[in-house]
Amino acid sequence: MLSIIIVTKNEAHNIVDCLESAAWADEVIVVDSGSLDDTVGLASAAGARVIETDWPGYGPQQNRAIDAASGDWIYSLDADERITPELAQEIREVMVENKFTVFDVPRKSLFVNRFMAHSGWWPDRTRRLFKKGCARFSEHLIHASLVAESPVGHLQAPMIHYSFRDYHAVVEKMNRYSSGSAHDLNAKGRRSSLSTAIGHGLWTFIRTYFLQAGFLDGQQGLILAIANAEGAYYKYLKLWELQKPRHFQE
């Protein structure tokens, strides 16, 4: 039995298509944290089991969803992701073969109007399919990952990821993720400074645009490299702010 778990907040624009791509599973669970739009209603109408709760952070929320799932196998799906028919068939096959208890999957991600082929966005493998009891998410607020002790198998069919549909979403997500990541780093005892923030921003641009061949993604590759650099810069700038004494200059 397969359970697909989806963590949501204000995902009315995504949830119907997401659930349609997951409808073949034995169980679909949506864990919602206070959506102000019609996410909950749409998810319920589509046949998902909806759990409404608070927001403890991405990793802890994923673990709540895992605990609520009744399937022997679990697939963690984000609302802006879609499982293709080819991926669904491959998932069915590997669950029967039972060679691995944890699998990663490649993601084909959209950046505004282009599915990226470079820039560190392909194949962008992420662990999503696992036997219950064999993996848990880390407790990070933002960039939580699936942690497992056993070897990881590799699915070949890609999952579709509608990451950024417009530039407003790019700026909004960059601001939100840089704040959450700064708090995660601070909890780990990491230190920062203005020069650290500038250095991370510059290095991120060089890595994305040159080392990860973002220049082959055309204009979108350049825009993504700049956005990644800004995200890294603000993450470490916000970390520095968290560690500075609160005082104001005239």
Secondary structure, 3 states (H helix, E strand, C coil): CEEEEEEECCCHHHHHHHHHHHCCCCEEEEEECCCCCCHHHHHHHCCCEEEECCCCCHHHHHHHHHHHCCCCEEEECCCCEEECHHHHHHHHHHHHHCCCCEEEECEEEEECCEECCCCCCCCCCEEEEEECCCEEECCCCCCCCEEECCCEEECCCCEEEEEECCHHHHHHHHHHHHHHHHHHHHHCCCCCCHHHHHHHHHHHHHHHHHHCCHHHHHHHHHHHHHHHHHHHHHHHHHHHHHHCCCCCCC
